Amino acid sequence: MKKAFLFFLALTVTLLLFAACGKSEPTPAPSSQPAAADNAAEPADEPTEAADAETPEETPVETPEAEPPAEEPPQDEPEAPAEEVSTGFEGTEIPADGVIRTAAELGKVLTDGDLAGSYTVDAAELDMSGIRYGSLGREDAPFTGTFDFGGCTLKNLYQPLFLYTAGAEIANLKIADTKIVCDDELPEDMIRWGLVVSDATDTKITDVDVADTVDLNVCIYSSDACFGGIVGHAADDCEFTRLTSAATITTDSMKIFVSPIIAWFEGRSTNTSFVEDCVFTGTLNDTASGNDSKVAGIIGAVGNATVTGCANYGAITSSDGGQNAGVVGWACGDGYNLENCLNAGTVEGGSYTGGIMGYSNRAGGQLTLCLNVGSVEGASPDNSGAIGGLIKNTETWSYSYWVEDTSPVGYNSVGNASITDLAGCASIEAALSEINAVGGKFAMDGGRIVVTP
């Protein structure tokens, strides 16, 4: 019994200790109420721990401003595909019979035509507005065929018709209502520009007329460049017959060969290379300073060729330097021949200025039966004259006349030039009488002197 009692007592103590270990004293909550009665003996001025503690001021928590979302790097917009420029002749075929009837067909032929083909135009007028044609022929593949425009008038051209020709024949063409401004936009290797042909070799061009509604302003800043209203540069046995122009031609290129008809004709010989019955009635203005250009109404510079029956009625101005004239600016060959040529226009030039020729410095040239009735004024009086500015070597000039009030002198000469029967006359009537008496071919036609066939 005693053992049972002791066992029960030990078990009870163990359970009580276990219960006490599993409990914790509760923490009294702060209160504004008076303390309970069992705490009354404590001093009233000794606050409890909870009452003595100061309530801290709440510090406002600064909320950081939200950062703006990072900007995404700009994305390159995809380039729009290049807009194809219309040629104006898409879908057009080259006429199988070689007969061109529409502007689109002409554009196609000038761009992709047979370089040895034979073409004719059967239309009174073709307006090339919006036709982005190519210029037929390349230096290594020139146009060698024939092209008869049949008297058609082409309007609104925007670049040369032919780039290079060799052995080609071009005929019966009229050009009107065209304005071209080309300011140093040519390829670096292209320094020859002509509205009909830029560079012609052994080529025959006949009956081309450029109207007074054509305005060409071409500037090429390469030495010895050529700018021609009809032909830029010509070499070897070319024949140019009845080329006429009333165009306005303007350039400020440096050291350029320029003319409304042919800029530079090198030629081969006076027997096989010639220019005949060509006429200029428009305006030619070369405005470059210190340019040393070769500027004239018919040919800027001529080599070994014959120039006959040609007349200038246009106004020709070159602001400074160079060789300037009504017919030929510079004779640079040793076999040139000028015969029955007329200047009736106004020529204002630079260093060397003449009514018929500005400057000649090659042996073997000949000038005969030429007439000047136009005003001639050069920057250097010692190198200006009614017939020629300066004859420098062994040329022969003969039977040529001028009206005395057009220029103080007829020519200036140094070297061994042979001068025969060059004389000033008191009036146009007297000059006509003198020159026709020795074989000249000049007549009055409606108040204007013309060269007769």
C-alpha positions as CSV (number, residue, x, y, z in Angstrom):
1,M,0.0,0.0,0.0
2,K,2.8,2.3,0.9
3,K,4.5,1.5,-2.4
4,A,1.4,2.3,-4.3
5,F,1.0,5.5,-2.5
6,L,4.6,6.6,-3.2
7,F,4.2,5.7,-6.9
8,F,1.0,7.7,-7.2
9,L,2.6,10.7,-5.5
10,A,5.7,10.7,-7.8
11,L,3.4,10.5,-10.8
12,T,1.3,13.4,-9.7
13,V,4.4,15.6,-9.1
14,T,5.8,14.7,-12.5
15,L,2.5,15.7,-14.2
16,L,2.4,19.0,-12.3
17,L,6.0,19.9,-13.3
18,F,5.2,19.0,-16.9
19,A,2.2,21.3,-16.9
20,A,4.2,24.2,-15.4
21,C,6.9,23.9,-18.0
22,G,4.4,24.1,-20.9
23,K,2.9,27.5,-19.7
24,S,4.4,31.0,-19.8
25,E,3.5,34.1,-17.8
26,P,1.1,36.4,-19.8
27,T,2.4,40.0,-20.4
28,P,0.0,42.5,-19.1
29,A,-1.4,44.8,-21.8
30,P,-0.8,48.6,-21.4
31,S,-3.9,50.2,-20.0
32,S,-5.1,53.6,-19.0
33,Q,-7.2,52.1,-16.2
34,P,-6.1,52.2,-12.6
35,A,-4.1,49.3,-11.3
36,A,-5.8,46.4,-9.7
37,A,-6.3,46.4,-5.9
38,D,-3.4,44.0,-5.3
39,N,-1.1,46.7,-6.8
40,A,-2.4,49.6,-4.6
41,A,0.5,49.5,-2.1
42,E,3.0,50.6,-4.9
43,P,3.7,54.4,-5.0
44,A,1.3,56.2,-7.1
45,D,4.0,58.5,-8.7
46,E,6.0,55.5,-10.0
47,P,4.4,54.7,-13.2
48,T,4.3,51.3,-14.5
49,E,6.7,50.4,-17.4
50,A,4.0,50.8,-19.9
51,A,2.9,54.2,-18.7
52,D,6.5,55.6,-18.6
53,A,7.2,54.6,-22.2
54,E,6.7,57.5,-24.7
55,T,4.8,56.6,-27.8
56,P,7.2,57.3,-30.7
57,E,6.0,59.7,-33.5
58,E,5.4,57.8,-36.6
59,T,8.0,58.7,-39.2
60,P,6.5,58.9,-42.6
61,V,8.0,56.3,-44.8
62,E,9.1,57.8,-48.1
63,T,7.9,55.7,-50.9
64,P,10.4,55.9,-53.7
65,E,9.0,57.3,-56.9
66,A,8.5,54.6,-59.4
67,E,11.2,54.9,-62.1
68,P,9.7,55.4,-65.6
69,P,10.0,52.3,-67.7
70,A,13.2,52.3,-69.7
71,E,12.8,53.6,-73.2
72,E,13.3,50.9,-75.7
73,P,15.9,51.8,-78.3
74,P,14.2,53.1,-81.4
75,Q,13.7,50.5,-84.0
76,D,14.9,51.2,-87.5
77,E,11.9,51.4,-89.6
78,P,12.3,49.1,-92.6
79,E,13.2,51.1,-95.7
80,A,10.4,51.3,-98.2
81,P,11.4,49.6,-101.4
82,A,12.8,52.1,-103.9
83,E,10.1,53.3,-106.1
84,E,10.7,52.3,-109.7
85,V,10.9,55.3,-112.0
86,S,8.7,54.8,-115.0
87,T,10.5,55.0,-118.3
88,G,7.2,55.8,-120.1
89,F,7.7,52.9,-122.5
90,E,7.2,49.8,-120.3
91,G,5.7,47.0,-122.4
92,T,6.5,48.7,-125.7
93,E,8.2,46.6,-128.3
94,I,10.8,47.8,-130.9
95,P,8.9,48.0,-134.2
96,A,9.7,44.9,-136.2
97,D,9.6,47.0,-139.4
98,G,11.8,49.7,-138.0
99,V,9.1,52.3,-138.4
100,I,8.5,54.4,-135.3
101,R,5.1,55.9,-134.8
102,T,4.9,56.8,-131.1
103,A,7.0,58.6,-128.4
104,A,7.1,55.3,-126.5
105,E,8.5,53.4,-129.5
106,L,11.1,56.1,-130.0
107,G,12.1,55.9,-126.3
108,K,12.4,52.1,-126.6
109,V,14.6,52.3,-129.7
110,L,16.9,55.0,-128.3
111,T,17.3,52.8,-125.2
112,D,17.5,49.3,-126.5
113,G,17.6,49.6,-130.3
114,D,19.8,47.7,-132.7
115,L,23.1,49.5,-132.9
116,A,23.3,48.7,-136.6
117,G,19.6,49.1,-137.2
118,S,17.8,51.1,-139.8
119,Y,15.0,53.3,-138.4
120,T,12.5,55.8,-139.7
121,V,9.9,58.0,-138.0
122,D,6.4,58.2,-139.3
123,A,4.9,61.0,-137.2
124,A,4.7,64.8,-137.6
125,E,5.4,65.4,-133.9
126,L,6.4,63.3,-130.9
127,D,6.2,64.7,-127.4
128,M,8.9,63.0,-125.3
129,S,7.5,64.3,-121.9
130,G,7.8,61.5,-119.4
131,I,9.8,59.3,-121.7
132,R,13.0,58.5,-119.9
133,Y,14.9,57.2,-122.9
134,G,18.5,56.2,-123.0
135,S,21.1,57.7,-125.4
136,L,21.8,55.2,-128.1
137,G,25.4,54.0,-128.5
138,R,28.4,53.6,-126.2
139,E,32.1,54.3,-126.7
140,D,32.8,50.6,-127.2
141,A,29.6,49.9,-129.0
142,P,28.6,53.0,-131.1
143,F,25.4,53.4,-133.2
144,T,26.4,52.5,-136.8
145,G,23.1,52.4,-138.5
146,T,20.7,54.9,-140.1
147,F,18.0,57.0,-138.5
148,D,15.7,59.1,-140.7
149,F,13.3,61.2,-138.5
150,G,11.2,62.1,-141.6
151,G,10.9,65.7,-140.7
152,C,9.4,64.9,-137.3
153,T,9.5,67.5,-134.6
154,L,10.7,66.1,-131.2
155,K,9.6,68.0,-128.1
156,N,10.6,67.9,-124.5
157,L,13.9,66.1,-124.8
158,Y,15.9,65.6,-121.6
159,Q,19.3,64.3,-122.8
160,P,21.2,63.5,-126.0
161,L,19.6,61.3,-128.5
162,F,22.8,59.5,-129.4
163,L,25.9,59.1,-127.2
164,Y,28.4,57.7,-129.7
165,T,28.0,57.1,-133.4
166,A,30.4,55.7,-136.0
167,G,29.6,55.5,-139.7
168,A,26.0,56.4,-138.9
169,E,23.6,58.5,-140.9
170,I,21.0,60.8,-139.1
171,A,18.7,63.0,-141.1
172,N,15.5,65.2,-141.2
173,L,15.0,66.1,-137.6
174,K,13.4,69.1,-135.9
175,I,13.6,69.9,-132.2
176,A,11.4,72.3,-130.3
177,D,10.0,73.1,-126.8
178,T,13.0,71.7,-124.9
179,K,14.8,73.0,-121.8
180,I,17.8,71.2,-120.4
181,V,19.8,72.4,-117.4
182,C,22.8,70.1,-116.7
183,D,25.1,71.5,-114.0
184,D,28.1,69.2,-113.5
185,E,25.9,66.2,-113.3
186,L,27.7,64.3,-116.1
187,P,29.8,61.2,-115.3
188,E,33.4,62.0,-114.8
189,D,34.5,60.2,-118.0
190,M,31.8,61.9,-120.1
191,I,33.1,65.3,-121.2
192,R,31.4,65.6,-124.5
193,W,27.7,66.6,-124.8
194,G,25.6,67.2,-127.9
195,L,21.8,67.3,-128.0
196,V,21.7,65.1,-131.1
197,V,25.1,63.3,-130.9
198,S,27.6,63.7,-128.2
199,D,30.5,62.1,-130.0
200,A,30.5,61.4,-133.7
201,T,33.0,59.5,-135.9
202,D,32.7,59.1,-139.6
203,T,29.1,60.2,-139.2
204,K,26.8,62.1,-141.7
205,I,24.1,64.4,-140.2
206,T,21.8,66.2,-142.6
207,D,18.9,68.6,-142.2
208,V,18.5,69.2,-138.5
209,D,16.7,72.3,-137.2
210,V,16.7,73.5,-133.6
211,A,13.9,76.0,-132.8
212,D,14.1,79.1,-130.7
213,T,12.0,77.3,-128.0
214,V,15.1,75.3,-127.1
215,D,17.1,76.4,-124.1
216,L,20.3,74.5,-123.2
217,N,22.4,75.2,-120.1
218,V,25.2,72.7,-119.7
219,C,28.2,73.1,-117.5
220,I,31.1,70.6,-117.6
221,Y,34.0,71.3,-115.3
222,S,36.6,69.2,-117.1
223,S,39.4,70.5,-119.2
224,D,38.8,70.4,-123.0
225,A,35.1,69.4,-122.6
226,C,32.7,69.8,-125.5
227,F,29.2,71.3,-125.4
228,G,27.3,71.4,-128.7
229,G,23.8,72.4,-129.4
230,I,23.7,69.7,-132.1
231,V,27.0,67.8,-132.0
232,G,29.5,67.8,-129.1
233,H,32.7,66.3,-130.7
234,A,33.3,65.0,-134.2
235,A,36.3,63.1,-135.6
236,D,37.5,61.8,-139.0
237,D,35.3,61.9,-142.1
238,C,32.1,63.5,-140.8
239,E,29.8,65.4,-143.0
240,F,27.4,68.0,-141.5
241,T,25.0,69.7,-143.9
242,R,22.1,72.2,-143.3
243,L,22.3,72.2,-139.5
244,T,20.4,75.3,-138.2
245,S,19.7,76.5,-134.7
246,A,17.9,79.4,-133.1
247,A,18.4,78.1,-129.6
248,T,19.6,79.8,-126.4
249,I,22.9,78.2,-125.3
250,T,24.5,79.1,-121.9
251,T,27.5,77.7,-120.1
252,D,30.0,78.7,-117.4
253,S,32.3,75.7,-117.9
254,M,36.0,76.1,-117.7
255,K,38.1,75.7,-120.9
256,I,35.4,74.3,-123.0
257,F,34.7,74.0,-126.8
258,V,31.2,75.3,-127.2
259,S,28.8,76.1,-130.1
260,P,25.1,75.8,-130.9
261,I,26.0,73.7,-133.9
262,I,29.3,71.7,-133.5
263,A,31.6,72.2,-130.5
264,W,34.8,70.6,-131.8
265,F,35.3,69.1,-135.2
266,E,38.8,67.5,-135.5
267,G,38.2,66.1,-139.0
268,R,40.6,64.2,-141.2
269,S,41.1,66.3,-144.3
270,T,39.5,69.2,-146.2
271,N,38.5,66.8,-149.0
272,T,36.5,64.4,-146.8
273,S,35.5,66.3,-143.7
274,F,33.2,69.2,-144.1
275,V,30.5,71.5,-142.7
276,E,28.3,73.3,-145.1
277,D,25.2,75.5,-145.2
278,C,24.9,75.7,-141.4
279,V,23.2,78.7,-139.7
280,F,22.9,80.1,-136.2
281,T,20.3,82.8,-135.3
282,G,20.0,82.4,-131.5
283,T,22.0,83.4,-128.4
284,L,25.3,82.0,-127.1
285,N,26.6,83.1,-123.7
286,D,29.7,81.8,-122.1
287,T,29.9,83.4,-118.6
288,A,33.0,81.7,-117.0
289,S,35.9,83.8,-115.9
290,G,39.4,82.9,-117.1
291,N,38.0,80.0,-119.1
292,D,40.2,79.9,-122.2
293,S,37.1,78.6,-124.1
294,K,36.6,78.2,-127.8
295,V,33.3,79.8,-128.5
296,A,31.6,80.4,-131.9
297,G,28.3,80.4,-133.7
298,I,29.1,77.5,-136.0
299,I,32.1,75.5,-134.7
300,G,34.0,76.1,-131.5
301,A,37.2,74.7,-132.9
302,V,38.0,73.1,-136.2
303,G,40.9,70.9,-137.3
304,N,41.4,69.5,-140.7
305,A,38.0,70.2,-142.4
306,T,36.3,72.5,-144.8
307,V,33.7,75.0,-143.6
308,T,31.7,76.5,-146.4
309,G,28.4,78.5,-146.9
310,C,27.9,79.0,-143.1
311,A,26.4,82.1,-141.5
312,N,26.0,83.5,-138.0
313,Y,23.3,86.0,-137.2
314,G,23.2,85.2,-133.5
315,A,24.5,87.2,-130.5
316,I,27.7,85.6,-129.1
317,T,29.3,86.6,-125.8
318,S,32.2,85.2,-123.9
319,S,33.1,87.1,-120.7
320,D,36.8,86.4,-120.4
321,G,39.7,84.7,-122.1
322,G,39.5,82.3,-125.0
323,Q,39.0,82.4,-128.7
324,N,35.6,83.7,-129.9
325,A,34.0,84.3,-133.3
326,G,30.9,84.3,-135.4
327,V,31.9,81.2,-137.4
328,V,35.0,79.4,-135.9
329,G,36.5,80.2,-132.6
330,W,39.8,78.4,-133.1
331,A,41.5,76.8,-136.1
332,C,43.6,74.0,-134.5
333,G,44.5,71.9,-137.6
334,D,46.9,72.2,-140.4
335,G,44.5,71.8,-143.3
336,Y,41.4,73.9,-142.5
337,N,39.5,75.7,-145.2
338,L,36.9,78.5,-144.6
339,E,35.1,79.7,-147.7
340,N,32.0,81.8,-148.4
341,C,31.2,82.3,-144.7
342,L,29.3,85.2,-143.1
343,N,29.1,86.9,-139.8
344,A,26.2,89.3,-139.4
345,G,25.8,88.9,-135.7
346,T,27.2,90.6,-132.6
347,V,30.4,89.1,-131.2
348,E,31.8,90.2,-127.8
349,G,34.8,88.2,-126.8
350,G,37.8,87.8,-124.7
351,S,41.5,87.4,-125.6
352,Y,41.1,86.6,-129.3
353,T,37.9,87.8,-131.1
354,G,37.0,87.8,-134.7
355,G,33.9,88.1,-136.9
356,I,34.8,84.9,-138.9
357,M,37.6,83.4,-136.8
358,G,39.0,84.2,-133.4
359,Y,42.4,82.6,-133.5
360,S,44.5,80.6,-135.9
361,N,47.9,79.2,-135.1
362,R,48.4,76.3,-137.4
363,A,50.2,76.0,-140.7
364,G,48.5,75.3,-144.0
365,G,45.1,76.8,-143.3
366,Q,43.1,78.9,-145.7
367,L,40.4,81.5,-145.4
368,T,38.8,83.0,-148.4
369,L,35.7,84.8,-149.7
370,C,34.4,85.6,-146.2
371,L,32.3,88.6,-145.2
372,N,31.6,90.3,-141.9
373,V,28.9,92.9,-141.4
374,G,28.4,92.4,-137.7
375,S,29.8,94.2,-134.7
376,V,33.0,92.7,-133.2
377,E,34.4,93.8,-129.9
378,G,37.2,92.0,-128.0
379,A,38.8,92.4,-124.6
380,S,42.2,92.9,-126.3
381,P,42.1,95.3,-129.3
382,D,45.5,94.0,-130.5
383,N,43.9,90.6,-131.0
384,S,40.5,91.5,-132.3
385,G,39.3,92.1,-135.9
386,A,36.4,92.1,-138.2
387,I,37.6,89.0,-140.1
388,G,40.1,87.4,-137.6
389,G,41.4,88.2,-134.1
390,L,44.9,86.8,-134.7
391,I,46.6,85.0,-137.6
392,K,49.8,83.5,-136.2
393,N,51.5,81.2,-138.7
394,T,51.7,80.5,-142.4
395,E,48.0,80.5,-143.3
396,T,46.7,82.1,-146.4
397,W,43.8,84.6,-146.1
398,S,42.4,86.2,-149.2
399,Y,39.5,88.1,-150.8
400,S,37.5,88.8,-147.6
401,Y,35.8,92.0,-146.7
402,W,34.1,93.8,-143.9
403,V,32.1,97.0,-143.3
404,E,34.4,99.5,-141.6
405,D,32.1,100.6,-138.8
406,T,31.8,97.0,-137.5
407,S,35.4,96.9,-136.2
408,P,38.5,99.2,-136.3
409,V,40.6,96.6,-138.1
410,G,40.0,93.5,-140.1
411,Y,42.7,91.3,-138.7
412,N,46.0,91.1,-136.7
413,S,48.9,89.1,-137.9
414,V,52.2,87.8,-136.7
415,G,54.5,85.3,-138.3
416,N,54.4,84.4,-142.0
417,A,50.7,84.6,-142.9
418,S,49.9,85.5,-146.5
419,I,47.3,88.3,-146.7
420,T,45.7,89.1,-150.1
421,D,42.8,91.5,-150.7
422,L,41.4,91.8,-147.3
423,A,39.7,95.2,-147.1
424,G,37.2,97.3,-145.2
425,C,34.3,98.8,-147.1
426,A,32.2,101.9,-146.4
427,S,28.8,100.1,-146.6
428,I,27.2,96.7,-146.9
429,E,26.4,97.4,-150.6
430,A,30.0,98.1,-151.3
431,A,31.2,95.0,-149.4
432,L,28.8,92.8,-151.4
433,S,29.9,94.3,-154.6
434,E,33.6,93.7,-153.8
435,I,33.2,90.1,-152.7
436,N,30.8,88.9,-155.4
437,A,33.1,90.4,-158.0
438,V,35.9,87.8,-157.0
439,G,33.6,84.8,-156.7
440,G,31.7,85.3,-153.5
441,K,28.2,83.9,-153.1
442,F,26.2,86.5,-151.1
443,A,22.9,88.3,-151.7
444,M,20.3,90.4,-149.9
445,D,17.2,88.6,-149.0
446,G,14.4,90.5,-147.3
447,G,16.9,93.0,-145.7
448,R,19.3,90.3,-144.6
449,I,22.4,89.1,-146.3
450,V,22.4,85.4,-147.1
451,V,25.0,83.0,-148.5
452,T,23.6,81.6,-151.7
453,P,24.1,77.9,-152.8
